[in-house]
Amino acid sequence: MASWISMAEACSQLGVRPQTIYAYVSRGKLEVMTDPEDTRRSLYRAEDVASLAKRKQAGRKHETLATNTLFGSEPSIPTAVSTFIRQRLYYRGQDALTLSRTATVEQVAQLLWNAEQAVDFSSGAADGARLARTAKPGRVTAFTHLAMLAATGHSTRGRMVRVLHNECQSLVGQLADAFGARQGSEPLHERFALGWKQPAKVADLLRSALVLLVDHELTSSAFAARIAASNAASLPACLLTGLTTLAAPLHGDASGRVQALFNDVERLGEDQVIAHYLSTGMSLAGFGHHLYPDGDPRAEALLGLFEPPKVITRFIHKVTDLTGLQPNIDAALAALVAHLRLPADAGFGLFATARSVGLLAHSLEQLGEAQVIRPRGRYVGPMPDVAVGGGQ
C-alpha cells in the first residue's frame, strides 16, 4: 500500500520549494491526493518523492550523469514513443494492455508513427511474394533480405515524412512475410495465423501478443536503431541495426531460451528441471523483470488469454512459489508457442515483427533531433608514452 507525506516533508526530502513540488505534480512525476483529515491540504506519494530524491542525487556530478547516460536507469534521450508509469506500459500515453484487447498492430503503428493515414502492412506484397517463392521462412531469410535492403537503401535526409511512413509499413510487411505470414490484404495477425495454418480463433490471440510486444521504451535495440537514425542511415539500415541487437539471447531472443527450458520440462517433468536449476544456482530464463518487481503485466495479460500445456502451467506455478519470481513476457511468448505448437522460430518472428514497429518509431523520432548520437568514452587503459619537452 502506498504511503503519503505532507508538503513540508516532501520539500525537506528533495531540498526544494513548494513551487518545484507543484511542477513535479504537473509533469506527472509526483502523485498527489487530498488529505482525508483536512481537505485544504494535499499529500504526496512517498515512493515518488524517494525516487525523485534518488535521481537528483545520482545526477549531481557530471561524470555520474555521463556514466548513467548509457548504464544507469534513466537514459538521457527524450522520447514520446512509450514509457512506464506505476509498473504499467504506455504507448504515447495509451495503456498498452488496454490496446491489446482490441487494437491491431496496424492501429498501434499509426499511433506510434504519428501517421496521418491508416497503416497497411501489405504494401510490400510484391517483394514478399518473391520471398515466399524463393526462401524458407525464418530469421535467416528475414535478416538476409533486410541486409539487402539496407545495402541499397536511401538516406532519410531530404525525404517527406509520409514517404518514410510508406517505406516503414513496407518494411514491416516484408519482415512478416519472411517469418512466414501469408500474403494477402488481411491484418497482420490474420496473415500470421494463415501462414502457420492456425484456426481463425488463434488470430486474435496473435493480435494481442503482437500489440504487447510493439515497444518497451529505450531498450538496447531501440538505442542502436536511434544511433543509426541519428547518422541519417536508411530506414532498412536502422531496422537491421535494431533487430540484430534484438536477436541477442539477453534481449528479444530470450523466449528461445525459455522454449528450450520448456522442452526440458515437457521431456523430464517440472520437478526434475526445477531441482536441477535451483541446486546448481542457475537462473531460470523467463522469470523476473527488473522493471516489474511485482510481475510483468504484459505476461499476465497474455497468459490470461490461453491455457498452456499442463506441465508448463505447473512449472510456472512451482517456480513462482519457490523463487517469488513471476513469469515475464518471454515466458508468456514461449508458452504461447508451446500451446499452439508453432514453428520453432515463431516466437522470435512474432517478437521481431512487432518490435520492428517500435524500432521504426524510435528511428523516425530521432530524425527530429539535429545532433548525431556519439557518446564519449572514459578511457581507463594504460597511459600512452608522450614525449615531454622539446627533446633533442
C-alpha positions as CSV (number, residue, x, y, z in Angstrom):
1,M,0.0,0.0,0.0
2,A,1.3,3.5,-0.9
3,S,2.3,5.9,1.9
4,W,1.7,9.6,1.8
5,I,3.6,12.6,3.2
6,S,3.0,16.3,3.6
7,M,4.2,19.2,1.5
8,A,6.8,20.1,4.2
9,E,8.2,16.6,4.3
10,A,8.4,16.4,0.5
11,C,10.2,19.7,0.3
12,S,12.6,18.6,3.1
13,Q,13.5,15.3,1.4
14,L,14.0,16.9,-2.0
15,G,15.6,20.1,-0.8
16,V,13.2,22.2,-3.0
17,R,10.5,24.8,-2.6
18,P,6.7,24.2,-2.9
19,Q,6.7,25.6,-6.4
20,T,9.0,22.8,-7.5
21,I,6.7,20.2,-5.9
22,Y,3.8,21.7,-7.9
23,A,5.9,21.4,-11.1
24,Y,6.7,17.7,-10.4
25,V,2.9,17.1,-10.0
26,S,2.0,18.9,-13.2
27,R,4.6,16.8,-15.2
28,G,3.2,13.6,-13.7
29,K,6.4,12.8,-11.7
30,L,4.7,13.0,-8.4
31,E,1.3,11.7,-7.4
32,V,-0.9,13.8,-5.2
33,M,-4.1,13.2,-3.2
34,T,-6.3,15.3,-0.8
35,D,-5.6,14.8,2.9
36,P,-8.7,12.9,4.2
37,E,-8.3,14.7,7.6
38,D,-8.0,18.2,6.1
39,T,-9.4,18.8,2.6
40,R,-7.5,22.1,2.4
41,R,-4.2,20.2,2.3
42,S,-2.6,17.8,-0.1
43,L,-0.5,14.7,0.5
44,Y,2.2,13.4,-1.8
45,R,3.2,9.8,-2.6
46,A,6.2,8.9,-0.5
47,E,7.6,6.4,-3.0
48,D,7.6,9.1,-5.8
49,V,9.4,11.5,-3.5
50,A,12.1,8.9,-2.7
51,S,12.5,8.1,-6.4
52,L,13.0,11.7,-7.3
53,A,15.5,12.2,-4.4
54,K,17.5,9.2,-5.7
55,R,17.6,10.6,-9.2
56,K,18.6,14.0,-8.0
57,Q,21.5,12.6,-6.0
58,A,22.6,10.5,-8.9
59,G,22.7,13.5,-11.2
60,R,24.8,15.8,-9.1
61,K,28.1,15.1,-10.7
62,H,28.8,15.4,-14.5
63,E,30.8,12.2,-14.5
64,T,27.9,10.3,-12.8
65,L,25.5,11.7,-15.3
66,A,27.7,10.8,-18.3
67,T,28.0,7.2,-17.0
68,N,24.3,6.8,-16.4
69,T,23.5,8.0,-19.9
70,L,24.5,4.5,-21.0
71,F,24.4,2.3,-18.0
72,G,22.0,3.9,-15.5
73,S,18.3,3.6,-15.0
74,E,17.5,6.9,-16.7
75,P,18.8,7.3,-20.2
76,S,19.0,11.0,-21.3
77,I,17.4,10.5,-24.7
78,P,14.0,12.2,-24.8
79,T,11.2,10.1,-26.3
80,A,7.4,10.2,-26.6
81,V,7.1,6.7,-28.0
82,S,6.5,4.8,-24.8
83,T,7.1,4.8,-21.1
84,F,6.4,3.0,-17.8
85,I,4.2,4.5,-15.1
86,R,3.3,2.6,-11.9
87,Q,4.7,-0.6,-13.5
88,R,2.5,-0.2,-16.5
89,L,3.4,0.2,-20.1
90,Y,2.0,3.1,-22.2
91,Y,2.3,3.8,-25.9
92,R,2.1,7.6,-26.5
93,G,0.1,7.9,-23.3
94,Q,-2.3,5.0,-24.1
95,D,-2.3,1.9,-21.9
96,A,-0.6,-1.0,-23.9
97,L,-2.7,-3.6,-22.0
98,T,-5.9,-1.9,-22.9
99,L,-4.8,-1.5,-26.5
100,S,-4.0,-5.2,-26.6
101,R,-7.6,-6.1,-26.0
102,T,-9.0,-4.7,-29.2
103,A,-6.4,-2.8,-31.3
104,T,-4.5,-4.3,-34.2
105,V,-0.8,-3.8,-34.7
106,E,-1.6,-1.6,-37.7
107,Q,-3.5,0.7,-35.5
108,V,-0.7,0.8,-32.9
109,A,1.8,1.5,-35.7
110,Q,-0.3,4.5,-36.8
111,L,-0.3,5.8,-33.2
112,L,3.4,5.4,-32.7
113,W,4.5,6.7,-36.1
114,N,2.1,9.7,-35.8
115,A,0.9,8.7,-39.3
116,E,-2.0,10.6,-40.8
117,Q,-3.1,7.7,-43.0
118,A,-4.1,4.2,-41.8
119,V,-1.2,1.7,-41.9
120,D,-1.3,-1.2,-44.3
121,F,1.4,-3.8,-44.0
122,S,0.5,-5.5,-47.3
123,S,2.2,-2.6,-49.2
124,G,5.4,-4.7,-49.8
125,A,3.4,-7.6,-51.3
126,A,5.4,-7.9,-54.5
127,D,8.7,-8.3,-52.6
128,G,7.1,-10.6,-50.1
129,A,5.7,-12.8,-52.8
130,R,9.2,-13.3,-54.2
131,L,10.4,-14.1,-50.7
132,A,7.7,-16.7,-50.2
133,R,8.7,-18.4,-53.5
134,T,12.4,-18.5,-53.0
135,A,13.2,-18.9,-49.3
136,K,12.3,-20.9,-46.2
137,P,10.6,-18.7,-43.6
138,G,12.7,-17.7,-40.6
139,R,15.3,-15.4,-39.3
140,V,17.9,-16.3,-41.9
141,T,15.5,-15.2,-44.6
142,A,14.4,-12.1,-42.7
143,F,17.9,-10.9,-41.9
144,T,19.3,-11.7,-45.3
145,H,16.5,-9.8,-47.1
146,L,16.7,-6.9,-44.7
147,A,20.5,-6.7,-45.2
148,M,20.0,-6.5,-49.0
149,L,17.5,-3.6,-48.5
150,A,19.9,-1.9,-46.1
151,A,22.8,-2.2,-48.7
152,T,20.7,-0.4,-51.3
153,G,18.5,1.9,-49.2
154,H,18.3,5.6,-49.4
155,S,19.2,8.0,-46.6
156,T,16.3,9.5,-44.6
157,R,17.6,13.0,-45.3
158,G,15.5,15.3,-47.6
159,R,12.5,12.9,-47.7
160,M,9.0,13.7,-46.6
161,V,7.5,12.1,-43.6
162,R,4.6,10.4,-45.4
163,V,7.1,8.8,-47.8
164,L,9.1,7.5,-44.9
165,H,5.8,6.1,-43.4
166,N,5.1,4.3,-46.6
167,E,8.6,2.7,-46.5
168,C,8.1,1.8,-42.8
169,Q,4.9,-0.1,-43.5
170,S,6.5,-1.9,-46.5
171,L,9.5,-3.0,-44.3
172,V,7.3,-4.4,-41.5
173,G,5.2,-6.2,-44.1
174,Q,8.2,-7.8,-45.8
175,L,9.6,-8.8,-42.4
176,A,6.4,-10.6,-41.6
177,D,6.5,-12.3,-44.9
178,A,10.0,-13.5,-44.2
179,F,8.9,-15.1,-40.9
180,G,6.0,-17.0,-42.6
181,A,3.0,-14.7,-42.7
182,R,0.8,-15.5,-45.7
183,Q,0.4,-13.0,-48.5
184,G,-2.8,-11.0,-48.5
185,S,-4.6,-7.8,-47.5
186,E,-5.7,-9.1,-44.1
187,P,-4.4,-7.5,-40.9
188,L,-1.0,-8.9,-39.9
189,H,-2.3,-11.2,-37.1
190,E,-4.6,-12.9,-39.5
191,R,-1.8,-13.3,-42.1
192,F,0.4,-15.0,-39.4
193,A,-2.4,-17.3,-38.4
194,L,-3.0,-18.3,-42.0
195,G,0.7,-18.7,-42.7
196,W,1.1,-21.0,-39.7
197,K,-2.1,-22.9,-40.6
198,Q,-3.8,-21.9,-37.4
199,P,-7.6,-21.7,-37.0
200,A,-9.3,-18.3,-37.2
201,K,-9.8,-18.1,-33.4
202,V,-6.0,-18.1,-32.9
203,A,-5.6,-14.9,-35.0
204,D,-7.0,-12.8,-32.1
205,L,-4.6,-14.3,-29.7
206,L,-1.7,-13.4,-32.0
207,R,-3.1,-9.9,-32.3
208,S,-2.9,-9.4,-28.6
209,A,0.7,-10.8,-28.4
210,L,1.8,-8.5,-31.3
211,V,0.4,-5.4,-29.6
212,L,2.0,-6.2,-26.3
213,L,5.4,-6.6,-27.9
214,V,5.5,-3.5,-30.1
215,D,7.7,-1.3,-27.9
216,H,9.3,-1.1,-24.4
217,E,10.8,2.4,-24.1
218,L,14.5,2.9,-24.6
219,T,15.8,-0.7,-24.9
220,S,19.3,-1.5,-26.2
221,S,17.8,-2.3,-29.6
222,A,15.9,1.0,-29.8
223,F,19.1,2.8,-28.7
224,A,21.0,1.1,-31.5
225,A,18.4,2.0,-34.1
226,R,18.4,5.6,-32.9
227,I,22.2,5.8,-33.3
228,A,21.8,4.7,-36.9
229,A,19.0,7.1,-37.5
230,S,21.0,10.0,-36.0
231,N,23.6,9.4,-38.7
232,A,20.9,9.6,-41.4
233,A,21.1,5.9,-42.2
234,S,18.4,4.4,-44.4
235,L,15.3,3.0,-42.7
236,P,16.2,-0.6,-43.5
237,A,19.6,0.0,-42.1
238,C,18.1,1.5,-38.9
239,L,15.8,-1.5,-38.6
240,L,18.5,-4.0,-39.3
241,T,20.7,-2.4,-36.6
242,G,17.9,-2.6,-34.1
243,L,16.9,-6.2,-35.0
244,T,20.4,-7.6,-34.8
245,T,20.6,-6.3,-31.3
246,L,17.1,-7.6,-30.5
247,A,18.2,-11.1,-31.7
248,A,20.6,-11.5,-28.8
249,P,19.7,-14.1,-26.1
250,L,19.6,-11.5,-23.4
251,H,17.1,-9.4,-25.3
252,G,14.4,-10.3,-27.9
253,D,15.6,-13.9,-28.3
254,A,15.2,-14.7,-24.6
255,S,11.9,-16.5,-25.4
256,G,14.1,-19.0,-27.3
257,R,16.0,-19.8,-24.1
258,V,12.6,-20.3,-22.4
259,Q,11.4,-22.6,-25.2
260,A,14.5,-24.7,-24.6
261,L,13.6,-24.7,-20.9
262,F,10.0,-25.7,-21.6
263,N,11.2,-28.5,-23.8
264,D,13.2,-29.9,-20.9
265,V,10.1,-29.6,-18.7
266,E,7.9,-31.5,-21.1
267,R,10.6,-34.2,-21.5
268,L,11.8,-34.6,-17.9
269,G,9.0,-33.2,-15.8
270,E,8.8,-29.9,-13.9
271,D,10.2,-31.2,-10.6
272,Q,13.4,-32.6,-12.1
273,V,14.1,-29.4,-14.0
274,I,13.4,-27.1,-11.1
275,A,15.6,-29.2,-8.8
276,H,18.5,-29.1,-11.3
277,Y,18.4,-25.3,-11.7
278,L,17.9,-24.5,-8.0
279,S,20.5,-27.0,-6.8
280,T,23.2,-25.5,-9.2
281,G,22.2,-21.9,-8.5
282,M,21.4,-21.3,-12.2
283,S,18.8,-18.6,-13.0
284,L,15.6,-19.7,-14.7
285,A,15.1,-17.9,-18.0
286,G,11.7,-16.2,-18.3
287,F,11.1,-15.3,-14.7
288,G,11.5,-11.9,-13.1
289,H,11.9,-8.4,-14.6
290,H,13.9,-5.5,-13.1
291,L,11.3,-3.0,-14.3
292,Y,8.3,-5.0,-12.9
293,P,9.2,-6.2,-9.4
294,D,5.5,-7.2,-8.8
295,G,5.3,-9.1,-12.1
296,D,5.3,-8.3,-15.8
297,P,1.8,-7.0,-16.7
298,R,2.3,-8.0,-20.3
299,A,2.9,-11.6,-19.3
300,E,-0.1,-11.6,-17.0
301,A,-2.3,-10.2,-19.8
302,L,-1.1,-12.7,-22.4
303,L,-1.2,-15.8,-20.2
304,G,-4.7,-14.9,-19.2
305,L,-5.9,-15.5,-22.8
306,F,-5.0,-19.2,-23.1
307,E,-4.1,-22.4,-21.2
308,P,-0.5,-23.5,-21.7
309,P,0.2,-27.2,-21.6
310,K,-0.5,-28.5,-18.1
311,V,3.1,-29.4,-17.3
312,I,4.2,-25.9,-18.2
313,T,1.4,-24.4,-16.1
314,R,2.6,-26.5,-13.2
315,F,6.2,-25.5,-13.8
316,I,5.3,-21.8,-13.8
317,H,3.4,-22.0,-10.6
318,K,6.1,-24.0,-8.8
319,V,8.9,-21.7,-9.9
320,T,6.9,-18.7,-8.7
321,D,6.2,-20.4,-5.3
322,L,9.8,-21.4,-4.8
323,T,11.5,-18.2,-6.1
324,G,8.9,-15.5,-5.7
325,L,9.6,-14.5,-9.3
326,Q,6.7,-14.0,-11.7
327,P,6.9,-15.1,-15.4
328,N,7.8,-12.3,-17.8
329,I,6.8,-11.7,-21.4
330,D,9.5,-14.1,-22.7
331,A,7.9,-16.9,-20.7
332,A,4.4,-16.0,-21.9
333,L,5.6,-15.9,-25.5
334,A,7.3,-19.3,-25.2
335,A,4.2,-20.7,-23.5
336,L,2.1,-19.4,-26.4
337,V,4.4,-21.2,-28.9
338,A,4.1,-24.4,-27.0
339,H,0.3,-24.1,-26.7
340,L,-0.2,-23.6,-30.4
341,R,2.7,-25.9,-31.5
342,L,4.0,-23.1,-33.7
343,P,7.3,-23.4,-35.7
344,A,10.4,-23.3,-33.7
345,D,11.3,-19.7,-34.7
346,A,7.8,-18.4,-34.5
347,G,8.3,-16.8,-31.1
348,F,11.2,-14.7,-32.3
349,G,9.3,-14.0,-35.6
350,L,6.4,-12.5,-33.7
351,F,8.6,-10.5,-31.4
352,A,10.8,-9.2,-34.2
353,T,7.9,-8.2,-36.4
354,A,6.0,-6.5,-33.6
355,R,9.1,-4.7,-32.3
356,S,10.1,-3.5,-35.8
357,V,7.1,-1.1,-35.4
358,G,8.7,0.3,-32.3
359,L,12.2,0.4,-33.7
360,L,11.0,2.4,-36.7
361,A,9.0,4.7,-34.4
362,H,12.2,5.4,-32.5
363,S,14.1,5.9,-35.7
364,L,11.5,8.4,-37.0
365,E,11.5,10.3,-33.8
366,Q,15.3,10.5,-33.8
367,L,15.2,12.2,-37.2
368,G,13.8,15.3,-35.5
369,E,17.0,15.7,-33.4
370,A,19.8,17.6,-35.0
371,Q,22.7,16.0,-33.3
372,V,24.4,12.7,-34.1
373,I,24.4,10.3,-31.1
374,R,28.1,10.0,-30.2
375,P,28.8,9.1,-26.6
376,R,32.2,9.9,-25.2
377,G,34.4,7.1,-23.9
378,R,36.0,7.3,-20.4
379,Y,39.5,6.0,-21.1
380,V,40.7,3.6,-18.3
381,G,43.6,1.9,-20.1
382,P,47.4,2.5,-19.7
383,M,48.5,6.0,-20.4
384,P,50.5,6.4,-23.7
385,D,54.1,7.4,-23.7
386,V,54.1,11.1,-24.6
387,A,57.3,13.0,-25.1
388,V,57.7,15.8,-22.7
389,G,59.6,19.0,-23.6
390,G,61.5,19.8,-26.8
391,G,63.7,16.7,-26.9
392,Q,66.8,16.6,-29.0
